[in-house]
Amino acid sequence: MEFSRRWQAAKMLNQKVPYTKIVQVTGLSSTTVARVQRWLQGTLGGYRLMLNRLGHHTHASPHTRLKEA
């Protein structure tokens, strides 16, 4: 259950939804949402990789784009 809420947050962050709305919709804490955001932008790229594989439009940072190229 926790992962599904974090995955929902990752998709919402990818769509540039504000933290406050994500907290409201998912029930996650703002700290957890911030952590998911860091993971989206991080070098390991697990959330970003899954978003890309599932065909979600991405708002990747230049660093991430270079890594994927």
N, CA, C and O atoms as a printed pandas DataFrame, in Angstrom:
     atom_number atom_name residue_name chain_id  residue_number  x_coord  y_coord  z_coord
0              1         N          MET        A               1    0.823   -1.186    0.000
1              2        CA          MET        A               1    0.000    0.000    0.000
2              3         C          MET        A               1    0.873    1.258    0.000
3              4         O          MET        A               1    0.593    2.209   -0.731
4              5         N          GLU        A               2    1.918    1.263    0.811
5              6        CA          GLU        A               2    2.790    2.440    0.896
6              7         C          GLU        A               2    3.460    2.718   -0.447
7              8         O          GLU        A               2    3.543    3.870   -0.874
8              9         N          PHE        A               3    3.940    1.662   -1.117
9             10        CA          PHE        A               3    4.592    1.895   -2.408
10            11         C          PHE        A               3    3.609    2.466   -3.420
11            12         O          PHE        A               3    3.981    3.335   -4.210
12            13         N          SER        A               4    2.385    2.009   -3.417
13            14        CA          SER        A               4    1.414    2.514   -4.392
14            15         C          SER        A               4    1.160    4.009   -4.189
15            16         O          SER        A               4    0.970    4.745   -5.158
16            17         N          ARG        A               5    1.157    4.454   -2.940
17            18        CA          ARG        A               5    0.987    5.883   -2.678
18            19         C          ARG        A               5    2.223    6.665   -3.112
19            20         O          ARG        A               5    2.105    7.778   -3.626
20            21         N          ARG        A               6    3.397    6.093   -2.909
21            22        CA          ARG        A               6    4.627    6.769   -3.359
22            23         C          ARG        A               6    4.691    6.805   -4.884
23            24         O          ARG        A               6    5.133    7.795   -5.467
24            25         N          TRP        A               7    4.257    5.742   -5.517
25            26        CA          TRP        A               7    4.241    5.699   -6.983
26            27         C          TRP        A               7    3.264    6.755   -7.513
27            28         O          TRP        A               7    3.564    7.440   -8.491
28            29         N          GLN        A               8    2.110    6.887   -6.881
29            30        CA          GLN        A               8    1.147    7.919   -7.261
30            31         C          GLN        A               8    1.779    9.297   -7.100
31            32         O          GLN        A               8    1.613   10.161   -7.961
32            33         N          ALA        A               9    2.496    9.503   -6.010
33            34        CA          ALA        A               9    3.180   10.781   -5.788
34            35         C          ALA        A               9    4.216   11.031   -6.879
35            36         O          ALA        A               9    4.335   12.155   -7.367
36            37         N          ALA        A              10    4.962   10.011   -7.267
37            38        CA          ALA        A              10    5.971   10.163   -8.324
38            39         C          ALA        A              10    5.315   10.602   -9.627
39            40         O          ALA        A              10    5.824   11.488  -10.314
40            41         N          LYS        A              11    4.189    9.985   -9.965
41            42        CA          LYS        A              11    3.495   10.361  -11.198
42            43         C          LYS        A              11    2.983   11.797  -11.112
43            44         O          LYS        A              11    3.047   12.541  -12.091
44            45         N          MET        A              12    2.480   12.184   -9.953
45            46        CA          MET        A              12    1.977   13.545   -9.778
46            47         C          MET        A              12    3.112   14.562   -9.809
47            48         O          MET        A              12    2.971   15.632  -10.401
48            49         N          LEU        A              13    4.231   14.235   -9.178
49            50        CA          LEU        A              13    5.393   15.125   -9.219
50            51         C          LEU        A              13    5.881   15.293  -10.654
51            52         O          LEU        A              13    6.262   16.390  -11.064
52            53         N          ASN        A              14    5.867   14.216  -11.403
53            54        CA          ASN        A              14    6.276   14.252  -12.801
54            55         C          ASN        A              14    5.381   15.199  -13.608
55            56         O          ASN        A              14    5.819   15.781  -14.600
56            57         N          GLN        A              15    4.134   15.345  -13.176
57            58        CA          GLN        A              15    3.187   16.236  -13.844
58            59         C          GLN        A              15    3.195   17.637  -13.235
59            60         O          GLN        A              15    2.363   18.477  -13.577
60            61         N          LYS        A              16    4.139   17.878  -12.332
61            62        CA          LYS        A              16    4.314   19.191  -11.689
62            63         C          LYS        A              16    3.152   19.581  -10.782
63            64         O          LYS        A              16    2.862   20.767  -10.624
64            65         N          VAL        A              17    2.487   18.597  -10.186
65            66        CA          VAL        A              17    1.419   18.867   -9.220
66            67         C          VAL        A              17    2.075   19.375   -7.935
67            68         O          VAL        A              17    3.084   18.818   -7.502
68            69         N          PRO        A              18    1.522   20.421   -7.320
69            70        CA          PRO        A              18    2.109   20.963   -6.082
70            71         C          PRO        A              18    2.106   19.938   -4.934
71            72         O          PRO        A              18    1.219   19.091   -4.830
72            73         N          TYR        A              19    3.124   20.049   -4.086
73            74        CA          TYR        A              19    3.247   19.154   -2.929
74            75         C          TYR        A              19    1.969   19.107   -2.110
75            76         O          TYR        A              19    1.531   18.034   -1.695
76            77         N          THR        A              20    1.367   20.271   -1.874
77            78        CA          THR        A              20    0.174   20.310   -1.016
78            79         C          THR        A              20   -0.952   19.456   -1.579
79            80         O          THR        A              20   -1.654   18.781   -0.826
80            81         N          LYS        A              21   -1.128   19.479   -2.876
81            82        CA          LYS        A              21   -2.169   18.668   -3.517
82            83         C          LYS        A              21   -1.815   17.182   -3.413
83            84         O          LYS        A              21   -2.691   16.351   -3.175
84            85         N          ILE        A              22   -0.538   16.849   -3.591
85            86        CA          ILE        A              22   -0.094   15.456   -3.503
86            87         C          ILE        A              22   -0.332   14.916   -2.091
87            88         O          ILE        A              22   -0.795   13.788   -1.921
88            89         N          VAL        A              23   -0.016   15.718   -1.093
89            90        CA          VAL        A              23   -0.240   15.325    0.304
90            91         C          VAL        A              23   -1.726   15.068    0.534
91            92         O          VAL        A              23   -2.098   14.074    1.159
92            93         N          GLN        A              24   -2.572   15.959    0.031
93            94        CA          GLN        A              24   -4.024   15.811    0.178
94            95         C          GLN        A              24   -4.519   14.522   -0.471
95            96         O          GLN        A              24   -5.262   13.758    0.145
96            97         N          VAL        A              25   -4.113   14.285   -1.694
97            98        CA          VAL        A              25   -4.637   13.160   -2.475
98            99         C          VAL        A              25   -4.107   11.821   -1.972
99           100         O          VAL        A              25   -4.861   10.853   -1.869
100          101         N          THR        A              26   -2.815   11.761   -1.660
101          102        CA          THR        A              26   -2.193   10.477   -1.319
102          103         C          THR        A              26   -2.215   10.160    0.170
103          104         O          THR        A              26   -2.155    8.993    0.559
104          105         N          GLY        A              27   -2.299   11.191    0.999
105          106        CA          GLY        A              27   -2.208   10.970    2.438
106          107         C          GLY        A              27   -0.780   10.817    2.926
107          108         O          GLY        A              27   -0.558   10.553    4.108
108          109         N          LEU        A              28    0.192   10.977    2.038
109          110        CA          LEU        A              28    1.597   10.930    2.435
110          111         C          LEU        A              28    1.972   12.220    3.148
111          112         O          LEU        A              28    1.320   13.250    2.974
112          113         N          SER        A              29    3.014   12.157    3.942
113          114        CA          SER        A              29    3.511   13.374    4.588
114          115         C          SER        A              29    4.297   14.194    3.563
115          116         O          SER        A              29    4.768   13.660    2.559
116          117         N          SER        A              30    4.431   15.485    3.825
117          118        CA          SER        A              30    5.215   16.336    2.923
118          119         C          SER        A              30    6.676   15.887    2.886
119          120         O          SER        A              30    7.352   16.047    1.870
120          121         N          THR        A              31    7.155   15.330    3.988
121          122        CA          THR        A              31    8.525   14.809    4.025
122          123         C          THR        A              31    8.680   13.639    3.058
123          124         O          THR        A              31    9.683   13.550    2.350
124          125         N          THR        A              32    7.700   12.748    3.024
125          126        CA          THR        A              32    7.751   11.609    2.107
126          127         C          THR        A              32    7.662   12.078    0.661
127          128         O          THR        A              32    8.367   11.556   -0.203
128          129         N          VAL        A              33    6.806   13.051    0.389
129          130        CA          VAL        A              33    6.695   13.591   -0.969
130          131         C          VAL        A              33    8.032   14.199   -1.392
131          132         O          VAL        A              33    8.474   13.999   -2.524
132          133         N          ALA        A              34    8.668   14.932   -0.497
133          134        CA          ALA        A              34    9.976   15.511   -0.798
134          135         C          ALA        A              34   11.012   14.420   -1.058
135          136         O          ALA        A              34   11.866   14.568   -1.932
136          137         N          ARG        A              35   10.936   13.343   -0.313
137          138        CA          ARG        A              35   11.856   12.220   -0.502
138          139         C          ARG        A              35   11.644   11.589   -1.887
139          140         O          ARG        A              35   12.612   11.281   -2.583
140          141         N          VAL        A              36   10.398   11.400   -2.278
141          142        CA          VAL        A              36   10.103   10.849   -3.607
142          143         C          VAL        A              36   10.643   11.795   -4.683
143          144         O          VAL        A              36   11.192   11.342   -5.687
144          145         N          GLN        A              37   10.491   13.091   -4.478
145          146        CA          GLN        A              37   11.022   14.072   -5.433
146          147         C          GLN        A              37   12.537   13.934   -5.567
147          148         O          GLN        A              37   13.072   13.972   -6.675
148          149         N          ARG        A              38   13.223   13.776   -4.443
149          150        CA          ARG        A              38   14.687   13.587   -4.491
150          151         C          ARG        A              38   15.032   12.315   -5.261
151          152         O          ARG        A              38   15.973   12.300   -6.054
152          153         N          TRP        A              39   14.265   11.244   -5.026
153          154        CA          TRP        A              39   14.511    9.991   -5.736
154          155         C          TRP        A              39   14.265   10.154   -7.230
155          156         O          TRP        A              39   14.981    9.563   -8.038
156          157         N          LEU        A              40   13.265   10.948   -7.611
157          158        CA          LEU        A              40   13.001   11.205   -9.023
158          159         C          LEU        A              40   14.178   11.909   -9.679
159          160         O          LEU        A              40   14.494   11.654  -10.842
160          161         N          GLN        A              41   14.817   12.780   -8.943
161          162        CA          GLN        A              41   15.922   13.567   -9.487
162          163         C          GLN        A              41   17.283   12.925   -9.242
163          164         O          GLN        A              41   18.298   13.415   -9.738
164          165         N          GLY        A              42   17.312   11.854   -8.494
165          166        CA          GLY        A              42   18.579   11.247   -8.095
166          167         C          GLY        A              42   19.268   10.466   -9.201
167          168         O          GLY        A              42   18.741   10.307  -10.302
168          169         N          THR        A              43   20.430    9.996   -8.884
169          170        CA          THR        A              43   21.256    9.295   -9.869
170          171         C          THR        A              43   20.842    7.845  -10.082
171          172         O          THR        A              43   21.165    7.264  -11.118
172          173         N          LEU        A              44   20.136    7.250   -9.129
173          174        CA          LEU        A              44   19.722    5.862   -9.302
174          175         C          LEU        A              44   18.566    5.746  -10.288
175          176         O          LEU        A              44   18.511    4.793  -11.065
176          177         N          GLY        A              45   17.649    6.695  -10.266
177          178        CA          GLY        A              45   16.631    6.810  -11.303
178          179         C          GLY        A              45   15.567    5.739  -11.364
179          180         O          GLY        A              45   14.988    5.544  -12.433
180          181         N          GLY        A              46   15.272    5.034  -10.288
181          182        CA          GLY        A              46   14.269    3.978  -10.327
182          183         C          GLY        A              46   12.884    4.463  -10.696
183          184         O          GLY        A              46   12.232    3.877  -11.561
184          185         N          TYR        A              47   12.422    5.534  -10.049
185          186        CA          TYR        A              47   11.107    6.082  -10.383
186          187         C          TYR        A              47   11.120    6.625  -11.811
187          188         O          TYR        A              47   10.188    6.380  -12.577
188          189         N          ARG        A              48   12.164    7.355  -12.167
189          190        CA          ARG        A              48   12.267    7.935  -13.510
190          191         C          ARG        A              48   12.281    6.824  -14.562
191          192         O          ARG        A              48   11.613    6.935  -15.591
192          193         N          LEU        A              49   13.028    5.772  -14.311
193          194        CA          LEU        A              49   13.095    4.648  -15.237
194          195         C          LEU        A              49   11.711    4.043  -15.460
195          196         O          LEU        A              49   11.327    3.774  -16.599
196          197         N          MET        A              50   10.969    3.832  -14.393
197          198        CA          MET        A              50    9.639    3.248  -14.517
198          199         C          MET        A              50    8.667    4.196  -15.221
199          200         O          MET        A              50    7.854    3.749  -16.031
200          201         N          LEU        A              51    8.737    5.483  -14.929
201          202        CA          LEU        A              51    7.890    6.442  -15.626
202          203         C          LEU        A              51    8.169    6.403  -17.122
203          204         O          LEU        A              51    7.244    6.418  -17.934
204          205         N          ASN        A              52    9.441    6.355  -17.480
205          206        CA          ASN        A              52    9.808    6.301  -18.896
206          207         C          ASN        A              52    9.342    4.998  -19.545
207          208         O          ASN        A              52    8.814    5.013  -20.657
208          209         N          ARG        A              53    9.531    3.897  -18.870
209          210        CA          ARG        A              53    9.133    2.599  -19.433
210          211         C          ARG        A              53    7.631    2.473  -19.597
211          212         O          ARG        A              53    7.155    1.789  -20.503
212          213         N          LEU        A              54    6.887    3.129  -18.725
213          214        CA          LEU        A              54    5.430    3.062  -18.806
214          215         C          LEU        A              54    4.857    4.163  -19.701
215          216         O          LEU        A              54    3.640    4.284  -19.843
216          217         N          GLY        A              55    5.734    4.957  -20.299
217          218        CA          GLY        A              55    5.301    5.938  -21.279
218          219         C          GLY        A              55    4.727    7.222  -20.732
219          220         O          GLY        A              55    4.028    7.938  -21.449
220          221         N          HIS        A              56    5.005    7.536  -19.468
221          222        CA          HIS        A              56    4.542    8.807  -18.910
222          223         C          HIS        A              56    5.413    9.927  -19.453
223          224         O          HIS        A              56    6.622    9.763  -19.612
224          225         N          HIS        A              57    4.795   11.059  -19.735
225          226        CA          HIS        A              57    5.580   12.217  -20.159
226          227         C          HIS        A              57    6.491   12.604  -19.010
227          228         O          HIS        A              57    6.068   12.630  -17.854
228          229         N          THR        A              58    7.727   12.902  -19.324
229          230        CA          THR        A              58    8.680   13.217  -18.264
230          231         C          THR        A              58    9.075   14.677  -18.307
231          232         O          THR        A              58    9.032   15.336  -19.345
232          233         N          HIS        A              59    9.451   15.141  -17.170
233          234        CA          HIS        A              59   10.021   16.474  -17.005
234          235         C          HIS        A              59   11.399   16.271  -16.391
235          236         O          HIS        A              59   11.696   16.792  -15.316
236          237         N          ALA        A              60   12.221   15.520  -17.077
237          238        CA          ALA        A              60   13.527   15.135  -16.545
238          239         C          ALA        A              60   14.468   16.325  -16.506
239          240         O          ALA        A              60   14.385   17.246  -17.318
240          241         N          SER        A              61   15.347   16.272  -15.551
241          242        CA          SER        A              61   16.382   17.294  -15.458
242          243         C          SER        A              61   17.388   17.040  -16.572
243          244         O          SER        A              61   17.447   15.929  -17.099
244          245         N          PRO        A              62   18.189   18.052  -16.948
245          246        CA          PRO        A              62   19.213   17.848  -17.966
246          247         C          PRO        A              62   20.156   16.703  -17.594
247          248         O          PRO        A              62   20.598   15.956  -18.467
248          249         N          HIS        A              63   20.467   16.562  -16.298
249          250        CA          HIS        A              63   21.353   15.491  -15.848
250          251         C          HIS        A              63   20.757   14.141  -16.191
251          252         O          HIS        A              63   21.464   13.253  -16.668
252          253         N          THR        A              64   19.458   13.976  -15.954
253          254        CA          THR        A              64   18.799   12.716  -16.215
254          255         C          THR        A              64   18.764   12.442  -17.708
255          256         O          THR        A              64   18.973   11.306  -18.133
256          257         N          ARG        A              65   18.500   13.472  -18.513
257          258        CA          ARG        A              65   18.451   13.284  -19.960
258          259         C          ARG        A              65   19.803   12.807  -20.484
259          260         O          ARG        A              65   19.863   11.921  -21.337
260          261         N          LEU        A              66   20.877   13.386  -19.982
261          262        CA          LEU        A              66   22.204   12.966  -20.415
262          263         C          LEU        A              66   22.456   11.504  -20.058
263          264         O          LEU        A              66   23.026   10.750  -20.848
264          265         N          LYS        A              67   22.032   11.120  -18.879
265          266        CA          LYS        A              67   22.238    9.764  -18.406
266          267         C          LYS        A              67   21.472    8.759  -19.268
267          268         O          LYS        A              67   21.961    7.659  -19.521
268          269         N          GLU        A              68   20.260    9.139  -19.722
269          270        CA          GLU        A              68   19.425    8.231  -20.493
270          271         C          GLU        A              68   19.886    8.148  -21.943
271          272         O          GLU        A              68   19.606    7.154  -22.614
272          273         N          ALA        A              69   20.578    9.152  -22.439
273          274        CA          ALA        A              69   20.973    9.192  -23.860
274          275         C          ALA        A              69   22.032    8.169  -24.189
275          276         O          ALA        A              69   22.467    8.078  -25.337
